[in-house]
């Protein structure tokens, strides 16, 4: 299932529009159901404290999830998103473009000289973590301290956190709160041109009743830190792995580099970095002739919806020129991913460098998956390039 969930998704889609999950939980697998439910206001992102305690245990991550934009509904979500969208402006993201290109070159030029690299540890993880550190304003001297906390923070975002991962996730939240809180105090005294400074500026411009507390700013910057690398790390790793398995599509991209933007969206569809998201039912919702009652959880299978044959012709085929491609990998509605444009820029920069500089790109060993139901990710993707 973890190595290849798509045959199971196909069985779920063929069995009906709604499938029984765990206790009090229903699973939705078809595109025409998942897409509108992502925008349905009868479904909530806000879970009671007891849910978080069940999912991750008692600790700092509980209050963290109750503050971040991901798990808030309107009007709090609207207030948070308005301020964070100002901070995450297209101008700020575009300013990162040249920086991203330089970072890709710094990571891959030595790999080209060696003739090999690991697409995860040598590119997919260090690139987005470095980019999001630069975006937030984390000094380069501190980044080696931040990176291991990023790995542990990611554990907290599983639909259910394994007991052996909980302590590390709570410790990561506590450490990052102290660290980002210190940066926030520094930026309040002397603003810069980073995302944290932009958030402070946007927050000050708001009406007093709409402003964020320092705790809200800190926790939502930590969330942006996670969101800024997790999806992109998985996107780059799965993209490289897919190209290694599909040499004809790799050759097609080399012949027509103009397909790179559509290719990145196809990688997002073909092996969605985030496979599932969950919603709490607030009001009765009918799916497939059944009524799901309030208090139940709907698990929306993004990975399955992206492979729905009713929506995508020949969905199991990788097609770097696929258009249209209305995949759901960045969610939908009010909670559509704020960092989608940044993820696309990073994915195109990384793959574009490989297409330009490495005429030979081949597998150099077996890939190793990172076991997760929520995320589609790898621990290792060995690559030979020259």
BAMARDREN-653038 format. One record per atom (N, C-alpha, C, CB): residue in three letters; x, z, y. Coordinates in steps of 0.1 Angstrom, whole numbers, plus 2048, in hexadecimal, padded with zeros to 3 digits. Glycine has a CB too. Example, Ala and Ser with C-alpha at 12.3 -4.5 7.8 and 13.67 -1.06 7.14 Angstrom:
<kenus>
ala88484E7C7 ala87B84E7D3 ala88484E7DF ala87185A7D3 ser8808477EA ser8898477F5 ser88184F800 ser88D8397FA 
</kenus>
This chain:
<kenus>
unk8088007F4 unk800800800 unk80980080D unk7F780C800 unk81380980D unk81B80A819 unk8247FD81B unk824816819 unk8297F8810 unk8317EC811 unk8297E0815 unk8397EA804 unk81D7DF811 unk8147D3814 unk8067D7813 unk8177C780A unk8007DC81F unk7F27E181F unk7E87D5820 unk7F07EA82B unk7EC7C9822 unk7E37BF826 unk7DA7BB81A unk7EA7B382A unk7DE7BB80D unk7D47B8802 unk7C97C3802 unk7DB7B77F5 unk7CD7D0805 unk7C37DA805 unk7BA7D8810 unk7CA7E8806 unk7BF7D481C unk7B67D2827 unk7AC7C7824 unk7BE7CD834 unk7B17BC81D unk7A87B1819 unk79C7B6810 unk7B07A6812 unk7A07BF807 unk7967C57FE unk78B7CD806 unk79C7CE7F3 unk7907D5810 unk7877DD818 unk77E7D3820 unk78F7E5822 unk7837C9826 unk77B7BF82D unk7707B9825 unk7837B5834 unk7747B5818 unk76B7AF80F unk7607B880A unk7727A8804 unk7637C580A unk75A7CF804 unk74F7D380E unk7617DB800 unk7507D081A unk7467D3824 unk74C7D7832 unk73E7DF81F unk7437DA83B unk7487DC849 unk74C7EA84B unk73D7D9852 unk7497F3842 unk74C801844 unk750807836 unk74080984A unk75B80E836 unk760814829 unk76282382B unk76D80D825 unk76082B821 unk762839822 unk77183C822 unk75B840816 unk77584582B unk78384982C unk784857827 unk78884983B unk78A86082E unk78B86E82A unk77E87682E unk797875830 unk77E88382D unk77288B830 unk76E88883F unk77489A82E unk761885841 unk75C88284F unk763876855 unk75F88E857 unk76886D84D unk76F862853 unk76B85484D unk77E864850 unk76984A856 unk76583D851 unk770833856 unk757839856 unk77282884E unk77C81F851 unk776811855 unk78681D846 unk77A80B860 unk7757FE864 unk7807F4863 unk76F7FF873 unk77E7E985D unk7897E085A unk7877D185F unk78B7DF84B unk77B7CE863 unk7797C0867 unk77A7BE876 unk76A7BB863 unk7807B387A unk7837B0889 unk7767B2891 unk7897A288A unk76B7AC88D unk75F7AC896 unk7597B9897 unk7557A2890 unk75D7C388F unk7597D1891 unk7647D9899 unk7567D8883 unk7707D7895 unk77B7DF89B unk77C7DC8AA unk7887DC895 unk77C7CF8AE unk77E7CB8BC unk7737D28C5 unk77D7BC8BD unk7667D18C3 unk75D7D78CC unk75E7E78CB unk74F7D38C9 unk7617EC8C0 unk7627FB8BF unk76E8008C7 unk7637FF8B0 unk7787F88C9 unk7837FD8D1 unk77F7FF8E0 unk78F7F28D1 unk7747F88E4 unk76E7F98F1 unk7628028F2 unk76C7EC8F7 unk75D8078E7 unk75080E8E7 unk75181C8EC unk74B80F8D8 unk74A81F8F7 unk74A82C8FD unk7438378F6 unk74482B90B unk73D8338EB unk73783E8E2 unk7428448D9 unk72C8388DA unk74D83E8D9 unk7588438D1 unk76284A8DB unk75F8388C9 unk7688558D6 unk77085D8DF unk77E85E8DA unk76B86B8E0 unk78785F8E4 unk7968618E1 unk7998708E2 unk79E85A8EC unk7908788E7 unk7928878E8 unk78E88E8DB unk78B88C8F4 unk7978958D5 unk79489C8C9 unk7958AB8CD unk79E8998BE unk78D8B38C6 unk78D8C28C8 unk79B8C78C4 unk7828C98C1 unk79F8D38C9 unk7AC8D98C6 unk7AD8DB8B7 unk7AE8E68CD unk7A28DE8B0 unk7A38E08A1 unk7A88D489A unk7958E489C unk7A48C889F unk7A88BC898 unk7B88BA899 unk7A28AF89F unk7BD8BD8A5 unk7CC8BB8A6 unk7D38C689E unk7D08BD8B5 unk7CD8D289D unk7D38DC895 unk7D38D8887 unk7CC8EA897 unk7C88D2882 unk7C88CD874 unk7D28C2872 unk7B98C8871 unk7D38B987C unk7DC8AE87A unk7EB8B187B unk7D98A3885 unk7EE8BA884 unk7FD8BC886 unk8018CB885 unk8018B7894 unk7F78D4884 unk7FB8E2884 unk7FB8E8892 unk8088E587C unk7FE8F5893 unk7FE8FC89F unk80C8FA8A6 unk7FB90B89E unk80B8F78B3 unk8188F58BB unk8168EE8C8 unk8228EE8B2 unk8218EB8CF unk8208E48DC unk8198D68DC unk82D8E28E1 unk81A8CF8D0 unk8148C28D0 unk8058C28D1 unk8178BB8C2 unk7FE8CE8CE unk7F08CF8CF unk7EB8CD8DE unk7EB8DC8CA unk7F18D58E7 unk7ED8D38F5 unk7F28C68FB unk7F28DF8FD unk7FD8C18F5 unk8028B48FA unk7F78A98F7 unk80F8B08F2 unk7F18A98EB unk7E789F8E8 unk7DB8A08F0 unk7E489F8DA unk7D88AC8F5 unk7CC8AE8FD unk7CE8AA90C unk7C88BD8FC unk7DB8A7910 unk7DD8A391E unk7E089491F unk7E98AB923 unk7E588D915 unk7EA880917 unk7DF876917 unk7F387C90B unk7E286B91E unk7D8860921 unk7D285B914 unk7DE855929 unk7DA85A909 unk7D58548FD unk7C985C8F8 unk7E08558F3 unk7C88698FA unk7BD8718F4 unk7B48768FE unk7C387C8EC unk7B286F909 unk7A8873913 unk79D869915 unk7AF876921 unk79186D918 unk78686491C unk78486492B unk779868914 unk77C85B92F unk77885B93D unk770868940 unk76F84E941 unk77186E94C unk779868958 unk78886C958 unk77286E964 unk78C87594F unk79A87994F unk7A386D94C unk79D885945 unk79F865942 unk7A785A93E unk7A885094A unk7A1853932 unk79D84E951 unk79D84495C unk7A7849967 unk78F843962 unk7A785696A unk7AF85C974 unk7BE85A970 unk7AC86B977 unk7C185D963 unk7CF85C95F unk7D484E95E unk7D0862950 unk7CB845959 unk7CF837958 unk7D1831966 unk7C582F950 unk7C9834970 unk7CB82E97D unk7D8832983 unk7BF833986 unk7DC83F981 unk7E9843987 unk7F483D97F unk7EA852987 unk7F383D971 unk7FE838969 unk80082996A unk7FC83C95B unk7F582296C unk7F681396E unk7FD81097B unk7E880D96E unk7FB818986 unk803816992 unk81281898F unk7FE82099D unk815822988 unk823825985 unk82981A97B unk82483397E unk820815972 unk82580B968 unk8227FD96E unk81E80E95B unk8257FB97A unk8217EF981 unk8297E397B unk8247F0990 unk8237D797D unk8297CA979 unk8377C9980 unk8217BE97C unk8387CD98C unk8457CC993 unk8507D498D unk8437D19A2 unk84C7E0988 unk8567E9982 unk85A7E3974 unk8507F7980 unk8507DE96D unk8537D9960 unk85B7CC961 unk8467D5958 unk8587C396B unk8607B796D unk86E7BA971 unk8597AE977 unk8707C5978 unk87D7C997D unk8867CC971 unk87C7D5986 unk8807D0966 unk8877D395A unk88C7C7952 unk87F7DC951 unk8877BB955 unk88A7AF94D unk8997AD94C unk8837A3953 unk8A07AC957 unk8AE7A9956 unk8B67B594F unk8B47A8964 unk8B17C1951 unk8B77CC94A unk8B57CB93B unk8B17DA94F unk8AA7C7937 unk8A77C5928 unk8B07BA922 unk8987C1926 unk8B27AF929 unk8BA7A4925 unk8C97A9923 unk8BA79992E unk8CD7B292C unk8DB7B792C unk8DC7C0920 unk8DF7BE939 unk8D27C891D unk8D37D2912 unk8D37CB905 unk8C77DC913 unk8CB7C0904 unk8CB7B88F7 unk8D97B28F5 unk8C07AD8F8 unk8DF7AD8FF unk8EC7A78FD unk8F67B18F9 unk8F07A090A unk8F57BD900 unk8FF7C88FC unk8FE7CD8EE unk8FD7D4906 unk8F17CC8E9 unk8EF7D08DB unk8F37C68D1 unk8E17D48D9 unk8F07B98D4 unk8F17AE8CA unk8FF7A78CA unk8E67A58CB unk9057A68D6 unk91279F8D7 unk91C7A58CD unk9187A08E5 unk91E7B28CC unk9277B78C1 unk9227B48B3 unk9297C78C3 unk9157B48B1 unk9107B18A4 unk9137A38A0 unk9017B38A4 unk91379A8AA unk91678C8A7 unk92578A8A3 unk9137838B3 unk92E7928A9 unk93C7928A6 unk93E797898 unk94479A8B0 unk9377A2894 unk9387A8887 unk93279E87C unk9317B5886 unk927797880 unk92178E876 unk915795870 unk92A78A86C unk9127A1873 unk9067A886D unk9027B4876 unk90A7AD85F unk8F57B8874 unk8F07C487B unk8E37C8874 unk8ED7C188A unk8DF7D4877 unk8D27D9872 unk8C87D787D unk8D37E886D unk8BE7D087B unk8B47CD886 unk8AD7D988B unk8AA7C3881 unk8AD7E4883 unk8A67F0887 unk8B07F988F unk8A07F887B unk8BA7FE889 unk8C4807890 unk8CC80089A unk8CC80E885 unk8CE7F3899 unk8D77EC8A2 unk8CF7E58AD unk8DF7E289B unk8C27E48AD unk8BA7DD8B7 unk8AD7E38BA unk8B97CE8B3 unk8A47E38AF unk8967E78B1 unk8947F58B7 unk88F7E58A5 unk89D7FE8B3 unk89B80C8B8 unk8A380E8C5 unk8A08168AE unk8B080B8C6 unk8B780E8D2 unk8B38068DE unk8C680B8D0 unk8AE7FA8DC unk8AA7F28E8 unk89E7F88EF unk8A67E48E4 unk8927FA8E9 unk8878008F0 unk88980F8F5 unk87B8008E8 unk8918168ED unk8938248F2 unk89C8248FF unk89B82C8E7 unk8A681B8FF unk8AE81A90B unk8A6815917 unk8BA810909 unk89D80B914 unk89580591F unk88B810924 unk88D7F9919 unk88581791B unk87B821920 unk88282D927 unk872827915 unk88E830923 unk89683A92A unk899835939 unk8A383D923 unk89D82993A unk8A0823947 unk89382394F unk8A6815946 unk88881F949 unk87B81E950 unk87782B956 unk871818947 unk87883694D unk873843951 unk87D84995B unk87284C945 unk88A84695A unk89484B963 unk89D85695C unk88D85196F unk89E85594E unk8A785E947 unk8B5859948 unk8A285F938 unk8BE86294E unk8CC85E950 unk8D3859943 unk8D4869956 unk8DC850944 unk8E284B938 unk8EA856930 unk8EC83F93B unk8EF860937 unk8F786A931 unk8EE873928 unk8FE87393B unk8E187392A unk8D887B922 unk8D2874916 unk8CD88192B unk8D4867915 unk8CC85F90C unk8CE8628FD unk8CE85190F unk8DB8668FA unk8DE8698EC unk8D78768E9 unk8ED86B8EA unk8D487F8F2 unk8CC88B8F0 unk8BD8888EE unk8CE8958FB unk8B987E8F5 unk8AA87B8F5 unk8A68738E8 unk8A6872901 unk8AF86A8E3 unk8AC8618D8 unk8A78688CC unk8B78598D4 unk8AD8738C7 unk8A88798BB unk89B8808BD unk8B28848B6 unk8988858C9 unk88B88A8CC unk8808808CC unk88B8918DA unk8848738D0 unk87A8688CF unk8768668C1 unk88185B8D5 unk87F8668B8 unk87C8648A9 unk87286F8A5 unk8898648A1 unk87587C8A8 unk86D8878A4 unk85F8878AB unk8748948A6 unk85F8828B8 unk8528818BF unk8498778B8 unk85487D8CD unk84E86C8B3 unk8468628AC unk83E8688A1 unk84F8568A8 unk84487289A unk83D87888E unk83087E892 unk846882888 unk82E88289E unk8228898A3 unk81687F8A4 unk8248908B0 unk8198728A4 unk80E8698A7 unk80886389A unk81385E8B0 unk80B86788F unk805863882 unk7F6868882 unk80D868876 unk7EE86187B unk7E086687A unk7DF873873 unk7D785C871 unk7E987686A unk7EA883864 unk7F9886863 unk7E2885857 unk7FE890869 unk80D893869 unk81189B85C unk81189B876 unk81A896855 unk81F89D849 unk8248AA84D unk829894842 unk8228B4844 unk8268C2847 unk8358C384A unk8228CB83C unk83D8BB843 unk84B8BC845 unk8508B6852 unk8528B5839 unk8478AF859 unk84B8A9866 unk8458B0872 unk84589A866 unk83D8BA86F unk8368C187A unk83F8C9884 unk82B8CA875 unk8488D187E unk8518D9886 unk85A8D188F unk85A8E287D unk85F8C588A unk8678BD892 unk85F8B689D unk86E8B288A unk8538B389B unk84A8AD8A5 unk8478B78B0 unk83D8A889F unk8448C38AD unk8418CD8B7 unk84E8D08BF unk83C8DA8B0 unk8598D18B8 unk8668D48BF unk8698C88C9 unk8718D68B5 unk8668BC8C5 unk8698B18CE unk8618B18DA unk8668A38C6 unk8548B58D9 unk84B8B68E5 unk8508C18EE unk83D8B98E0 unk8548CD8E8 unk8598D88F0 unk8668D48F8 unk85B8E48E8 unk86F8CD8F1 unk87C8C98F7 unk8798BF902 unk8868C48EC unk8718B58FF unk86F8AA909 unk8678B0915 unk86789F903 unk85E8BA913 unk8578C091E unk8618C6928 unk84D8CA91A unk86A8CE922 unk8748D492B unk87D8CA932 unk87D8DE922 unk8818C092B unk88A8B6930 unk8838AE93B unk8908AC925 unk8778A8938 unk8708A0942 unk86C8A994E unk86489993C unk8688B594B unk8658BE956 unk8708C0960 unk8618CC951 unk87C8C195B unk8888C2963 unk88A8B596C unk8958C495B unk8888A9965 unk88989D96D unk87F89C978 unk888891963 unk8728A0974 unk8688A097E unk86B8A898B unk85B8A5978 unk8718B4989 unk8758BC994 unk8808B599C unk87A8CA98F unk8898AE996 unk8938A799D unk88D89B9A5 unk89E8A1993 unk88489499F unk87E8889A6 unk87588D9B2 unk87588099C unk86F8989B0 unk86789D9BC unk8708A09C8 unk85F8AA9B8 unk87C8A49C5 unk8858A79D0 unk88C89A9D5 unk8908B09CB unk88D8909CD unk8938839D1 unk88E8789C8 unk8A38849D0 unk8848709CE unk87E8659C6 unk88885A9C4 unk8728609CE unk8868549B8 unk88E8489B5 unk88583C9B3 unk89684A9A8 unk8898329AB unk8828269A9 unk87D82599A unk88A81A9AD unk87C831993 unk878831985 unk86A834984 unk88183A97E unk865834977 unk857836975 unk853844979 unk854834966 unk85B84E976 unk85785C97A unk85585D989 unk862865975 unk85E857991 unk85D85799F unk85084F9A3 unk8698509A6 unk84D84499D unk84183C9A0 unk83584599D unk84182F998 unk83584C992 unk82985598F unk827860999 unk82B85B981 unk83286699E unk8318709A9 unk82B86A9B5 unk83F8769AB unk83085E9B9 unk82C8579C5 unk81D8549C4 unk83484A9C8 unk81984E9B8 unk80B84B9B6 unk8028579B6 unk8098439A9 unk8078629B0 unk7FF86E9B0 unk7FD8759BD unk8068799A7 unk8078749C6 unk80687A9D3 unk7FC8729DC unk81487A9DA unk7FB8659D9 unk7F285C9E1 unk7E385F9DD unk7F584E9DF unk7E08659D2 unk7D38689CE unk7CC8739D5 unk7D286B9BF unk7BF8739D5 unk7B787E9DA unk7BA88A9D2 unk7A887B9D9 unk7BA8969D9 unk7BE8A29D2 unk7B78A59C5 unk7BB8AE9DB unk7AA8A19C4 unk7A38A49B7 unk7A789A9AC unk7948A39BA unk7AE88F9B0 unk7B18859A5 unk7C08879A1 unk7AF8779AB unk7C78909A7 unk7D68919A4 unk7D8897997 unk7DD8999AF unk7E4894991 unk7E8899985 unk7F08A6987 unk7F188F97D unk7EE8AF97D unk7F68BB97D unk8048B8978 unk7F08C7974 unk80E8C097B unk81B8BE976 unk81C8BD967 unk8258C997B unk8148C5960 unk8138C5952 unk80E8B794D unk80A8D094C unk8048B2954 unk7FE8A5950 unk80889A952 unk7F18A2958 unk81089A95D unk81A890960 unk825891955 unk82089296E unk82989D952 unk83489E948 unk82F89993A unk8388AD947 unk82489D936 unk81F899928 unk81C88A927 unk8138A1924 unk817885932 unk814876932 unk82186E933 unk80A87393D unk82B87393A unk83886C93A unk83E86C92C unk842872944 unk83D878925 unk841879917 unk83A86F90E unk840887912 unk82C86E910 unk825864908 unk82985690B unk81686690B unk82C852918 unk83084591C unk83E843915 unk83184392B unk84684D915 unk85384C90E unk851848900 unk85B85990F unk84884F8F9 unk84684B8EB unk84083D8EA unk83C8558E4 unk83583A8F2 unk82F82D8F1 unk8388228F5 unk82282D8FA unk8428258FD unk84B81A902 unk8558168F8 unk85281F90E unk85781E8ED unk86181A8E3 unk85A8178D5 unk86C8248E2 unk85081F8D1 unk84C81E8C3 unk8468118C0 unk8418298C1 unk83D80C8C8 unk8377FF8C6 unk8417F48C6 unk82C7FB8D0 unk84A7F48D0 unk8547EA8D1 unk85F7EA8C6 unk85B7EB8DF unk8637F68C2 unk86C7F78B7 unk8667F18AB unk86F8068B4 unk8597F38A8 unk8537EE89C unk8517DF89E unk8467F4899 unk84E7DA8AA unk84C7CC8AC unk8597C48A9 unk8477CA8BB unk8647C98AF unk8717C28AD unk8757C289E unk87C7C88B6 unk8747CD898 unk8787CE88A unk86F7C5881 unk8777DC885 unk8627C6883 unk8597BE87A unk85B7AF87D unk84B7C287C unk85E7AB88A unk86079D88E unk86C797887 unk86179C89D unk87779F887 unk88479A881 unk881799871 unk88F7A4884 unk87B7A386C unk8797A385D unk870797859 unk8727B0859 unk866794862 unk85D78985F unk86477B860 unk851789869 unk86D77A86A unk87476D86B unk87E76B85F unk87C76D878 unk88477685A unk88D77584F unk885771842 unk89478384C unk878774841 unk870770836 unk86A763837 unk86577B833 unk86A75D844 unk864750847 unk86E74784E unk85775284F unk878742847 unk88273A84D unk87C72D854 unk88C736843 unk87172884F unk86B71C855 unk86671F863 unk86071684D unk86072B865 unk85B72F872 unk86773387B unk85273B871 unk872738876 unk87E73A87E unk88472D883 unk889742875 unk88472387A unk88971687E unk880710888 unk88A70C872 unk873712887 unk86970D891 unk86C71389F unk85B71088C unk86F72089F unk8727268AC unk87F7218B2 unk8727368AA unk88971F8A9 unk89571A8AF unk89370C8B5 unk8A07198A3 unk88B7048AE unk8886F68B3 unk8806F78C0 unk8816EE8A9 unk8777008C2 unk86F7018CD unk86E7108D3 unk8606FC8CA unk8797148DA unk8797228DF unk86D7258E9 unk8867248E7 unk86671A8EE unk85B71D8F6 unk84F7248EF unk8567108FC unk8507248E1 unk84672B8D9 unk84873A8D9 unk8467268CB unk85373F8DF unk85774D8DE unk84B7578E2 unk8637508E6 unk8457548ED unk83A75D8F1 unk82E75E8E7 unk8347598FF unk82A7528E1 unk8207528D7 unk8257588CA unk81B7448D5 unk8327568C8 unk83875C8BB unk83776C8BC unk8467588BA unk83A7728C7 unk83A7808C9 unk82C7858C6 unk83F7858D6 unk82277E8CC unk8147838C9 unk8107818BA unk80A77B8D2 unk8167768B4 unk8137758A6 unk81978089D unk8187678A1 unk8267848A1 unk82C78F89A unk82379C89C unk83A79289F unk81E79E8A8 unk8157A98AA unk8097A98A1 unk8117AA8B9 unk80379D89F unk7F779B897 unk7FB79C888 unk7F178E899 unk806796884 unk809794876 unk80D7A1870 unk81578A874 unk8137AA877 unk8177B7871 unk8177C187D unk8267B786B unk80A7C5880 unk8087CD88C unk8107DA88C unk7F97D188D unk8177DD897 unk8207E9898 unk8187F6895 unk8277EA8A5 unk80C7F689B unk803801898 unk7F77FC890 unk7FE8088A6 unk7F6802884 unk7EC7FC87B unk7DE80187C unk7F17FF86D unk7DD80D882 unk7CF813882 unk7CE81D88E unk7CC81B875 unk7C281E893 unk7BF82889D unk7B282F89A unk7BF8228AC unk7B083B89F unk7A484389B unk79C8468A7 unk7A884F893 unk78F8478A5 unk78684B8B0 unk77C8568AA unk77E83F8B6 unk77885F8B3 unk76E8698B0 unk7608658B5 unk7728778B6 unk7578648AC unk7498608AF unk74286A8B8 unk74185C8A3 unk73E8668C4 unk73686F8CD unk72786D8CB unk73B86D8DB unk7238618CA unk71585D8C8 unk7138558BC unk7108568D5 unk7088548B6 unk70684C8AA unk70A83E8AC unk6F784D8A5 unk7118388A2 unk71682A8A3 unk713823896 unk72682A8A5 unk70C818897 unk70981088B unk714805888 unk6FB80988D unk71980687C unk7227FC877 unk71E7F7869 unk731802877 unk71C7EA868 unk7187E585B unk70C7EB855 unk7237E7852 unk7017ED85D unk6F57F2858 unk6F5801856 unk6F17EC84C unk700808858 unk701816857 unk70381D864 unk70C81A84D unk6FD829866 unk6FF831872 unk70983C870 unk6F1837876 unk71483B878 unk71E845877 unk71B850881 unk72D83F87A unk71A85D87D unk715868885 unk71F86E88E unk70F87287C unk71B874898 unk72587B8A1 unk72D885899 unk71E8828AD unk73A88789D unk743890896 unk74B88A88B unk73B89B890 unk74787D887 unk74F87687D unk75B86F884 unk74686C875 unk76586B87D unk770863882 unk76F85587C unk77D86A87E unk77184B885 unk77283D881 unk781839882 unk76A83488A unk787835877 unk79482F877 unk793820878 unk79C834869 unk79981B883 unk79880D886 unk7A5806881 unk79580A895 unk7A47FE877 unk7B07F8871 unk7B47EB879 unk7AE7F4862 unk7BD7ED883 unk7C27E288B unk7C97D8882 unk7CB7E7896 unk7D17DC879 unk7D87D3870 unk7CF7CB868 unk7E27DB867 unk7C47D0863 unk7BA7C985B unk7B37BF864 unk7B17D2854 unk7AF7C3870 unk7A77BA879 unk7B07AE87C unk7A37C2886 unk7BD7B087E unk7C67A5881 unk7C879B876 unk7D37AB885 unk7C379F86A unk7C479685F unk7B779285A unk7CC79D853 unk7AD793862 unk79F79085E unk79D78185E unk794796867 unk79B77B852 unk79976D850 unk78D767858 unk798769842 unk78477085C unk77976B864 unk77D768872 unk76E776864 unk78876E876 unk78D76C884 unk799763885 unk79077A88A unk7A276587B unk7AF75E87C unk7B0754870 unk7BB76887C unk7B1747873 unk7B373E867 unk7C0741860 unk7B372F86D unk7BF741853 unk7CB74384A unk7D374F84F unk7D473784A unk7CD75B850 unk7D3766857 unk7E076B850 unk7C9772857 unk7E2769843 unk7EE76E83C unk7FA76583F unk7EC76E82D unk7F875A846 unk80375184A unk809754857 unk7FE74284A unk816756858 unk81D758865 unk81D74A86C unk82B75E863 unk81874A878 unk81773D880 unk81C74188E unk809737880 unk82973E891 unk82E74289E unk82873A8AA unk83D73F89E unk8207308A7 unk8197298B2 unk80A72B8B2 unk81B71A8B0 unk8067368AB unk7F77398AA unk7F173B8B7 unk7F57458A1 unk7E77338BA unk7DF7358C6 unk7D172F8C4 unk7E672E8D2 unk7C67368C8 unk7C77438CE unk7CB74E8C5 unk7B97478D5 unk7CE75A8CA unk7D37658C2 unk7CE7728C8 unk7E27648C0 unk7C27758C7 unk7BC7818CD unk7BE78D8C4 unk7AD77F8D0 unk7CA7908C0 unk7CD79C8B8 unk7C97A98BF unk7DC79C8B3 unk7C87B38B7 unk7C47C08BD unk7D07CB8BC unk7B87C68B5 unk7DC7C68BC unk7E77CF8BA unk7EA7D88C6 unk7F47C78B7 unk7E57D48D2 unk7E67DD8DD unk7DA7E48E0 unk7EB7D58E9 unk7D07E58D7 unk7C47EC8D9 unk7BA7E48E1 unk7C67F98E0 unk7B17EA8E8 unk7A87E38F0 unk7A07EC8F9 unk79E7DB8E8 unk7997E7903 unk7917EE90C unk7997F7916 unk7877F7905 unk794802919 unk79B80A923 unk7A881091E unk792816927 unk7AA810911 unk7B681590C unk7C080A907 unk7B381E900 unk7BE7FE90C unk7C87F490A unk7D67F890E unk7C47E6911 unk7E07F5906 unk7ED7FA908 unk7F37F7916 unk7F77F58FD unk7F780191D unk7FD7FF92B unk80A7F892A unk7FF80C932 unk8127FA91F unk81F7F491E unk81F7E7916 unk8287FE917 unk8147E0915 unk8147D490D unk81D7C9913 unk8067CE90D unk81D7C7920 unk8267BD926 unk8357C0924 unk8237BC935 unk8387CD925 unk8467D1923 unk84A7CF914 unk8487E0926 unk8427D290B unk8457CF8FD unk8477C08FA unk8397D48F4 unk83F7B8900 unk8407A98FE unk84E7A5904 unk8347A2905 unk8517AA910 unk85E7A6916 unk86A7AA90D unk8607AC924 unk8697B6908 unk8747BA8FF unk8757B28F2 unk8737C98FC unk8697AF8EC unk8697A78E0 unk86E7998E2 unk85B7A78DB unk86A7938ED unk86F7868F0 unk87E7858F3 unk8677808FC unk8837908FA unk8917908FE unk89A7928F1 unk89479C907 unk89679A8E8 unk89D79D8DB unk89D7908D3 unk8977A98D4 unk89278B8D0 unk89177F8C7 unk8977738CE unk88277C8C4 unk8957718DB unk89B7668E2 unk8AA7668E1 unk8977668F1 unk8B17728E2 unk8BF7738E1 unk8C476E8D3 unk8C47828E3 unk8BD7738C9 unk8C076F8BB unk8BF75F8B9 unk8B87768B1 unk8B475A8BF unk8B274B8BE unk8BD7438C5 unk8A57478C3 unk8C27488D0 unk8CC7418D8 unk8DA7438D2 unk8CC7468E6 unk8DD74F8CD unk8EB7528CA unk8EE7528BB unk8EF75F8D0 unk8E57538B3 unk8E77548A4 unk8E174989C unk8E276289F unk8E873D89B unk8E2732894 unk8DF735885 unk8EC726894 unk8E673F880 unk8E3743872 unk8DE752873 unk8F0742869 unk8D275486D unk8CC76186D unk8C676385F unk8C1762879 unk8CB76C857 unk8C776D84A unk8C677C846 unk8D1766840 unk8BF77F83C unk8BE78D836 unk8CB790830 unk8B378E82C unk8D079D832 unk8DD7A182D unk8DB7AD824 unk8E67A5839 unk8CF7AF81E unk8CC7BA815 unk8BD7BC815 unk8D47C6819 unk8B97C680E unk8AB7CA80D unk8A67D2819 unk8A97D2800 unk89B7CF81E unk8957D6828 unk88F7E4823 unk8897CF82F unk88F7EE82C unk88A7FB828 unk87F7FF831 unk895806828 unk87380182C unk868805834 unk868813838 unk85B80282D unk863817844 unk861825847 unk852828843 unk863827857 unk850831839 unk843833834 unk83A83983F unk84383C828 unk82F832842 unk82583684C unk81982E84A unk82B83585A unk80D83584B unk80082F84A unk7FD829858 unk7F5838846 unk801830863 unk7FE82D870 unk806822876 unk7FE839879 unk814823874 unk81D81987A unk82281086F unk828821881 unk825803873 unk82B7F986B unk8397F886F unk8237EB86C unk8427FF868 unk85080086D unk85A800861 unk85180D875 unk8667FE865 unk8717FE85C unk87C80885F unk8787F085C unk88380C855 unk88F815857 unk89C80C858 unk89181F84B unk89B800851 unk8A77F7851 unk8A37E984E unk8B17FC846 unk8A87E0856 unk8A77D1854 unk8B47CB855 unk89C7CB85E unk8BC7CA84A unk8CA7C584B unk8CA7B684E unk8D27C883E unk8D27B1857 unk8D27A385C unk8E079E85C unk8CB7A2869 unk8E2792857 unk8EE78A858 unk8EC780863 unk8F378484B unk8F677F86D unk8F4776878 unk90277087C unk8ED77C884 unk90376487F unk90F75E883 unk90C75188B unk91875B877 
</kenus>
